């Protein structure tokens, strides 16, 4: 279910460098993965500060949600994080999959940010920051796309 923007067909993606991680149910490991993602971007020529900020913000929020909601009550729960960079179509995609039951993402009010609430700002923030946001598998798989400006 596409919520914002357009993700390319898989046929359009050719020989993209990519990273894959398994994120254990340990929130402190998110920073380790973010560091690896930033190094991956640097090595592949993406050193723009705004781009790196957007990737980090979206990546942290998606991984935190996967651990908080998808791995809830599963001490040994594992979330899979897939990061791909495609220089052919100038975009970065991040997909986070979690082992949870999912949620009704169709009821999200992504355009309205709960500014004064303690919780509930993550996905609206990702929605506002990413160029595309897509939920699959009842919300247990979330993909964002961030376009790379030349």
PASEBA-1860 file (N, C-alpha, C; in nm, 3 decimals):
! residues 150
1> XXXXXXXX> 0.086/-0.119/0.000/0.000/0.000/0.000/0.089/0.124/0.000 ~ 0.088/0.196/-0.106/0.167/0.318/-0.118/0.095/0.430/-0.045 ~ 0.169/0.500/0.039/0.110/0.608/0.115/0.151/0.743/0.059 ~ 0.275/0.754/0.015/0.326/0.882/-0.036/0.430/0.854/-0.143 ~ 0.431/0.930/-0.248/0.533/0.917/-0.351/0.514/0.792/-0.434 ~ 0.618/0.756/-0.511/0.614/0.638/-0.596/0.746/0.565/-0.582 ~ 0.739/0.437/-0.551/0.858/0.354/-0.548/0.874/0.292/-0.685 ~ 0.999/0.275/-0.733/1.019/0.220/-0.866/0.985/0.070/-0.870
9> XXXXXXXX> 0.952/0.022/-0.988/0.935/-0.122/-1.006/1.070/-0.187/-0.987 ~ 1.070/-0.309/-0.937/1.196/-0.378/-0.914/1.273/-0.397/-1.044 ~ 1.205/-0.402/-1.159/1.272/-0.417/-1.288/1.358/-0.295/-1.320 ~ 1.327/-0.180/-1.261/1.403/-0.058/-1.288/1.535/-0.055/-1.212 ~ 1.549/-0.141/-1.113/1.667/-0.136/-1.026/1.770/-0.234/-1.078 ~ 1.886/-0.182/-1.116/1.990/-0.263/-1.177/2.119/-0.249/-1.097 ~ 2.175/-0.361/-1.054/2.306/-0.366/-0.988/2.323/-0.257/-0.884 ~ 2.238/-0.252/-0.788/2.253/-0.151/-0.685/2.335/-0.205/-0.569
17> XXXXXXXX> 2.427/-0.125/-0.518/2.497/-0.168/-0.397/2.396/-0.167/-0.282 ~ 2.407/-0.261/-0.193/2.312/-0.263/-0.082/2.374/-0.321/0.044 ~ 2.312/-0.289/0.153/2.349/-0.341/0.285/2.229/-0.416/0.338 ~ 2.254/-0.516/0.419/2.147/-0.586/0.489/2.194/-0.610/0.632 ~ 2.107/-0.583/0.726/2.139/-0.601/0.866/2.029/-0.678/0.935 ~ 2.065/-0.748/1.040/1.966/-0.799/1.134/1.983/-0.716/1.260 ~ 1.874/-0.657/1.303/1.876/-0.570/1.420/1.817/-0.649/1.537 ~ 1.900/-0.685/1.637/1.844/-0.754/1.753/1.756/-0.660/1.834
25> XXXXXXXX> 1.675/-0.714/1.920/1.584/-0.634/2.001/1.661/-0.560/2.109 ~ 1.754/-0.475/2.066/1.839/-0.395/2.154/1.848/-0.255/2.094 ~ 1.770/-0.161/2.148/1.767/-0.026/2.089/1.904/0.040/2.072 ~ 1.999/0.009/2.160/2.131/0.071/2.148/2.205/0.029/2.021 ~ 2.161/-0.077/1.956/2.224/-0.123/1.832/2.184/-0.038/1.711 ~ 2.080/0.042/1.726/2.036/0.128/1.616/2.149/0.223/1.575 ~ 2.220/0.279/1.672/2.329/0.371/1.640/2.439/0.302/1.560 ~ 2.468/0.176/1.591/2.569/0.102/1.516/2.529/0.089/1.369
33> XXXXXXXX> 2.402/0.058/1.347/2.355/0.043/1.209/2.355/0.177/1.137 ~ 2.316/0.283/1.206/2.319/0.417/1.145/2.461/0.453/1.102 ~ 2.559/0.423/1.186/2.699/0.450/1.150/2.740/0.373/1.025 ~ 2.697/0.248/1.015/2.729/0.167/0.897/2.659/0.222/0.773 ~ 2.536/0.268/0.789/2.464/0.327/0.675/2.534/0.454/0.628 ~ 2.576/0.539/0.721/2.643/0.663/0.684/2.777/0.635/0.614 ~ 2.850/0.535/0.661/2.976/0.498/0.597/2.948/0.444/0.456 ~ 2.845/0.364/0.443/2.803/0.310/0.313/2.772/0.425/0.216
41> XXXXXXXX> 2.700/0.525/0.264/2.668/0.640/0.179/2.794/0.716/0.140 ~ 2.883/0.736/0.237/3.008/0.808/0.210/3.090/0.737/0.103 ~ 3.106/0.606/0.118/3.184/0.527/0.023/3.122/0.532/-0.116 ~ 2.991/0.545/-0.123/2.921/0.550/-0.251/2.897/0.693/-0.300 ~ 2.969/0.790/-0.242/2.968/0.926/-0.293/2.856/1.015/-0.244 ~ 2.784/0.974/-0.142/2.673/1.055/-0.088/2.716/1.118/0.043 ~ 2.774/1.237/0.035/2.823/1.303/0.156/2.747/1.430/0.190 ~ 2.637/1.455/0.124/2.556/1.572/0.149/2.500/1.567/0.292
49> XXXXXXXX> 2.518/1.673/0.370/2.474/1.674/0.510/2.323/1.662/0.525 ~ 2.247/1.732/0.442/2.101/1.723/0.451/2.054/1.582/0.419 ~ 2.111/1.523/0.314/2.075/1.387/0.277/2.106/1.290/0.391 ~ 2.224/1.302/0.449/2.262/1.215/0.560/2.169/1.233/0.680 ~ 2.129/1.358/0.707/2.036/1.384/0.818/1.901/1.316/0.792 ~ 1.851/1.331/0.670/1.722/1.270/0.635/1.727/1.118/0.645 ~ 1.836/1.058/0.596/1.853/0.913/0.604/1.860/0.869/0.749 ~ 1.937/0.941/0.830/1.951/0.904/0.971/1.818/0.917/1.045
57> XXXXXXXX> 1.749/1.029/1.025/1.622/1.051/1.094/1.521/0.941/1.059 ~ 1.505/0.916/0.931/1.408/0.813/0.888/1.450/0.674/0.935 ~ 1.578/0.643/0.920/1.628/0.512/0.961/1.609/0.487/1.109 ~ 1.645/0.586/1.190/1.628/0.572/1.336/1.482/0.552/1.374 ~ 1.394/0.632/1.317/1.252/0.622/1.351/1.193/0.487/1.311 ~ 1.226/0.440/1.191/1.172/0.312/1.145/1.225/0.196/1.230 ~ 1.355/0.199/1.261/1.411/0.091/1.343/1.357/0.096/1.485 ~ 1.343/0.216/1.542/1.288/0.228/1.678/1.145/0.175/1.683
65> XXXXXXXX> 1.065/0.208/1.580/0.927/0.157/1.575/0.925/0.005/1.563 ~ 1.014/-0.050/1.481/1.019/-0.195/1.464/1.049/-0.264/1.597 ~ 1.143/-0.208/1.673/1.177/-0.268/1.802/1.067/-0.247/1.905 ~ 1.013/-0.124/1.911/0.913/-0.093/2.013/0.781/-0.167/1.989 ~ 0.739/-0.175/1.865/0.608/-0.232/1.836/0.617/-0.374/1.777 ~ 0.705/-0.394/1.681/0.714/-0.524/1.614/0.780/-0.632/1.697 ~ 0.873/-0.593/1.784/0.943/-0.692/1.868/0.891/-0.690/2.011 ~ 0.784/-0.618/2.034/0.727/-0.605/2.169/0.694/-0.743/2.227
73> XXXXXXXX> 0.747/-0.769/2.347/0.722/-0.896/2.413/0.801/-1.012/2.355 ~ 0.894/-0.982/2.266/0.978/-1.085/2.204/1.124/-1.051/2.234 ~ 1.176/-1.093/2.348/1.312/-1.054/2.385/1.416/-1.092/2.281 ~ 1.392/-1.199/2.210/1.489/-1.241/2.109/1.445/-1.198/1.970 ~ 1.351/-1.107/1.962/1.298/-1.065/1.832/1.406/-1.003/1.745 ~ 1.398/-1.029/1.618/1.494/-0.975/1.522/1.416/-0.897/1.417 ~ 1.462/-0.777/1.389/1.409/-0.699/1.278/1.514/-0.699/1.168 ~ 1.472/-0.711/1.045/1.566/-0.705/0.935/1.563/-0.566/0.875
81> XXXXXXXX> 1.680/-0.512/0.853/1.692/-0.378/0.796/1.765/-0.392/0.663 ~ 1.702/-0.349/0.556/1.763/-0.352/0.424/1.785/-0.208/0.379 ~ 1.905/-0.178/0.339/1.936/-0.045/0.289/1.995/-0.062/0.151 ~ 1.941/0.010/0.055/1.998/0.003/-0.078/2.020/0.143/-0.133 ~ 2.121/0.156/-0.214/2.153/0.283/-0.278/2.160/0.254/-0.427 ~ 2.085/0.329/-0.505/2.085/0.308/-0.649/2.127/0.436/-0.717 ~ 2.250/0.437/-0.766/2.301/0.556/-0.833/2.239/0.576/-0.971 ~ 2.184/0.468/-1.029/2.124/0.480/-1.162/1.999/0.567/-1.159
89> XXXXXXXX> 1.923/0.557/-1.053/1.802/0.638/-1.045/1.807/0.735/-0.927 ~ 1.928/0.757/-0.874/1.953/0.860/-0.774/1.857/0.858/-0.656 ~ 1.858/0.745/-0.587/1.772/0.736/-0.470/1.829/0.638/-0.368 ~ 1.788/0.659/-0.247/1.821/0.569/-0.138/1.690/0.511/-0.089 ~ 1.689/0.381/-0.070/1.571/0.315/-0.014/1.612/0.247/0.116 ~ 1.528/0.257/0.214/1.548/0.184/0.339/1.419/0.107/0.365 ~ 1.435/-0.023/0.388/1.321/-0.108/0.423/1.350/-0.171/0.558 ~ 1.253/-0.162/0.646/1.263/-0.224/0.778/1.148/-0.322/0.791
97> XXXXXXXX> 1.183/-0.447/0.820/1.084/-0.553/0.840/1.090/-0.596/0.985 ~ 0.974/-0.621/1.047/0.975/-0.668/1.184/0.886/-0.792/1.199 ~ 0.904/-0.868/1.307/0.830/-0.994/1.325/0.694/-0.977/1.393 ~ 0.648/-0.855/1.408/0.524/-0.830/1.480/0.399/-0.864/1.401 ~ 0.283/-0.842/1.462/0.155/-0.872/1.397/0.112/-0.764/1.298 ~ 0.180/-0.652/1.297/0.143/-0.541/1.210/0.046/-0.446/1.279 ~ -0.005/-0.352/1.202/-0.098/-0.253/1.256/-0.179/-0.196/1.140 ~ -0.284/-0.126/1.172/-0.369/-0.069/1.069/-0.313/0.067/1.025
105> XXXXXXXX> -0.217/0.063/0.935/-0.152/0.186/0.889/-0.248/0.275/0.810 ~ -0.358/0.219/0.762/-0.454/0.299/0.686/-0.524/0.404/0.773 ~ -0.521/0.384/0.904/-0.585/0.480/0.995/-0.489/0.588/1.044 ~ -0.363/0.581/1.002/-0.266/0.682/1.044/-0.302/0.819/0.988 ~ -0.280/0.919/1.068/-0.298/1.057/1.022/-0.158/1.116/1.006 ~ -0.093/1.079/0.896/0.047/1.113/0.876/0.071/1.261/0.849 ~ -0.028/1.331/0.798/-0.009/1.473/0.769/-0.020/1.558/0.894 ~ -0.072/1.502/1.003/-0.091/1.580/1.125/0.007/1.531/1.232
113> XXXXXXXX> 0.101/1.616/1.269/0.203/1.582/1.367/0.152/1.614/1.507 ~ 0.152/1.515/1.597/0.112/1.540/1.735/0.226/1.609/1.811 ~ 0.237/1.738/1.798/0.351/1.813/1.850/0.370/1.802/2.001 ~ 0.264/1.802/2.076/0.276/1.804/2.221/0.259/1.667/2.286 ~ 0.252/1.563/2.205/0.237/1.429/2.257/0.374/1.364/2.277 ~ 0.382/1.277/2.376/0.508/1.206/2.402/0.535/1.102/2.295 ~ 0.431/1.042/2.242/0.445/0.937/2.142/0.367/0.976/2.017 ~ 0.395/0.904/1.907/0.315/0.922/1.786/0.371/1.019/1.685
121> XXXXXXXX> 0.492/1.072/1.709/0.549/1.168/1.613/0.636/1.101/1.507 ~ 0.680/0.977/1.532/0.778/0.911/1.446/0.737/0.897/1.301 ~ 0.626/0.829/1.275/0.585/0.809/1.136/0.543/0.938/1.067 ~ 0.474/1.032/1.134/0.450/1.160/1.066/0.580/1.233/1.030 ~ 0.681/1.221/1.114/0.811/1.282/1.086/0.877/1.215/0.965 ~ 0.871/1.082/0.960/0.924/1.009/0.845/0.848/1.049/0.718 ~ 0.715/1.057/0.728/0.631/1.095/0.615/0.671/1.233/0.562 ~ 0.700/1.326/0.652/0.736/1.462/0.612/0.878/1.469/0.556
129> XXXXXXXX> 0.964/1.375/0.592/1.106/1.380/0.556/1.139/1.300/0.431 ~ 1.076/1.186/0.414/1.105/1.098/0.299/1.030/1.144/0.175 ~ 1.079/1.104/0.059/1.011/1.135/-0.067/0.902/1.033/-0.099 ~ 0.911/0.914/-0.042/0.807/0.812/-0.058/0.806/0.726/0.067 ~ 0.687/0.679/0.102/0.668/0.593/0.220/0.566/0.487/0.181 ~ 0.601/0.360/0.204/0.514/0.250/0.166/0.509/0.146/0.277 ~ 0.389/0.098/0.306/0.369/-0.009/0.403/0.328/-0.135/0.328 ~ 0.381/-0.250/0.374/0.343/-0.379/0.318/0.325/-0.478/0.432
137> XXXXXXXX> 0.269/-0.594/0.398/0.255/-0.703/0.494/0.189/-0.659/0.624 ~ 0.076/-0.593/0.610/0.000/-0.548/0.726/0.079/-0.450/0.814 ~ 0.174/-0.379/0.754/0.251/-0.280/0.828/0.378/-0.333/0.892 ~ 0.411/-0.462/0.870/0.534/-0.516/0.928/0.656/-0.487/0.840 ~ 0.633/-0.434/0.722/0.740/-0.394/0.632/0.715/-0.251/0.588 ~ 0.812/-0.165/0.615/0.800/-0.023/0.580/0.921/0.014/0.494 ~ 0.894/0.077/0.380/1.001/0.122/0.291/0.988/0.272/0.271 ~ 1.102/0.339/0.281/1.106/0.481/0.247/1.202/0.499/0.131
145> XXXXXX> 1.181/0.605/0.055/1.271/0.643/-0.052/1.310/0.787/-0.031 ~ 1.438/0.815/-0.045/1.488/0.952/-0.039/1.563/0.976/-0.169 ~ 1.521/1.078/-0.241/1.583/1.111/-0.369/1.715/1.184/-0.345 ~ 1.811/1.155/-0.431/1.941/1.220/-0.423/1.944/1.330/-0.528 ~ 1.958/1.454/-0.482/1.968/1.566/-0.576/2.107/1.571/-0.632 ~ 2.115/1.597/-0.760/2.246/1.607/-0.825/2.293/1.749/-0.826
END
